[in-house]
Amino acid sequence: MSEREQCWVIHNEVVDPPPKIALTQQELTERHHQFIHDLDAKGLLVDAGPFLDDTGNRFGTGMIIFRAVTRAEAEKIANSEPYIAHGTRRLKLVPWQRIAGH
């Protein structure tokens, strides 16, 4: 890869206490996973996954790195992520330029 590729990182925070929503936690998690698979199918996903400590246990949330040319496009995509769209997580959207990797 010789050119920089504009990407964005969704690094969100859990809203505490969470708002009351009509979906179960399992339904919301399934929609979150589908969102990631949809980004991948569209060729927008760079990488995604949870944060783990040194013992392999999850902590915090995770991050999703995806391609978008503009902040407006990135915000539209990020705000459609189910945890964010349902208000259970607060969006932190960070620009990131990929210069190497697959």
C-alpha positions as CSV (number, residue, x, y, z in Angstrom):
1,M,0.0,0.0,0.0
2,S,1.6,3.3,-1.1
3,E,-1.2,5.7,-0.4
4,R,-2.7,6.6,2.9
5,E,-6.3,5.4,3.3
6,Q,-8.7,7.4,5.3
7,C,-10.3,5.3,8.0
8,W,-12.3,5.9,11.2
9,V,-12.2,4.2,14.6
10,I,-15.4,3.7,16.6
11,H,-14.1,3.6,20.2
12,N,-17.2,3.9,22.3
13,E,-18.1,4.2,26.0
14,V,-20.8,2.3,27.8
15,V,-23.7,4.6,29.0
16,D,-24.3,4.0,32.7
17,P,-27.1,3.6,33.5
18,P,-28.2,2.4,30.1
19,P,-31.5,3.7,28.7
20,K,-34.5,1.4,28.7
21,I,-34.9,-0.1,25.2
22,A,-37.3,-2.6,23.6
23,L,-34.5,-5.0,22.6
24,T,-32.9,-7.7,24.8
25,Q,-29.1,-7.6,25.3
26,Q,-28.9,-10.7,23.1
27,E,-30.9,-9.1,20.3
28,L,-28.8,-5.9,20.5
29,T,-25.6,-7.9,20.4
30,E,-26.8,-9.9,17.4
31,R,-27.6,-6.6,15.6
32,H,-24.1,-5.3,16.5
33,H,-22.5,-8.4,15.0
34,Q,-24.7,-8.1,11.9
35,F,-23.6,-4.4,11.5
36,I,-19.9,-5.5,11.5
37,H,-20.6,-8.3,9.0
38,D,-22.5,-5.8,6.8
39,L,-19.5,-3.4,6.8
40,D,-17.3,-6.3,5.8
41,A,-19.7,-7.3,3.0
42,K,-19.6,-3.7,1.7
43,G,-15.8,-3.7,1.8
44,L,-15.8,-1.0,4.4
45,L,-14.5,-3.0,7.4
46,V,-10.8,-2.7,8.2
47,D,-10.9,-4.5,11.6
48,A,-13.1,-5.0,14.6
49,G,-13.0,-6.7,18.0
50,P,-13.2,-6.5,21.8
51,F,-10.5,-5.3,24.2
52,L,-9.0,-8.0,26.3
53,D,-6.7,-7.9,29.3
54,D,-3.5,-9.9,29.6
55,T,-5.5,-12.9,30.9
56,G,-7.8,-12.9,27.9
57,N,-10.8,-11.4,29.8
58,R,-12.9,-8.7,28.1
59,F,-12.8,-5.2,29.5
60,G,-14.5,-2.1,28.3
61,T,-16.0,-2.3,24.8
62,G,-13.9,-2.7,21.7
63,M,-13.3,-0.9,18.5
64,I,-14.4,-1.0,14.9
65,I,-12.1,0.4,12.2
66,F,-13.8,1.2,8.9
67,R,-13.3,3.1,5.7
68,A,-15.0,6.4,4.9
69,V,-13.8,9.4,2.9
70,T,-15.4,12.2,4.9
71,R,-16.3,12.7,8.6
72,A,-20.0,13.2,7.6
73,E,-20.0,9.7,5.9
74,A,-18.2,8.2,8.9
75,E,-20.7,9.7,11.4
76,K,-23.6,8.4,9.4
77,I,-22.1,4.9,9.5
78,A,-21.0,5.1,13.1
79,N,-24.3,6.4,14.3
80,S,-26.1,3.4,12.7
81,E,-24.1,1.0,14.9
82,P,-26.8,-0.6,17.0
83,Y,-25.3,0.0,20.5
84,I,-24.9,3.7,19.6
85,A,-28.2,4.0,17.7
86,H,-30.0,2.7,20.8
87,G,-28.2,4.9,23.2
88,T,-26.4,2.2,25.2
89,R,-23.0,3.4,24.1
90,R,-21.6,6.9,23.5
91,L,-19.8,7.4,20.3
92,K,-16.2,8.4,20.2
93,L,-15.2,8.7,16.5
94,V,-11.5,9.1,15.7
95,P,-10.0,9.6,12.3
96,W,-7.2,7.2,11.4
97,Q,-5.0,6.9,8.3
98,R,-4.0,3.4,7.3
99,I,-0.5,3.3,5.7
100,A,0.2,-0.4,5.9
101,G,-1.5,-3.8,6.4
102,H,-4.2,-5.8,4.6
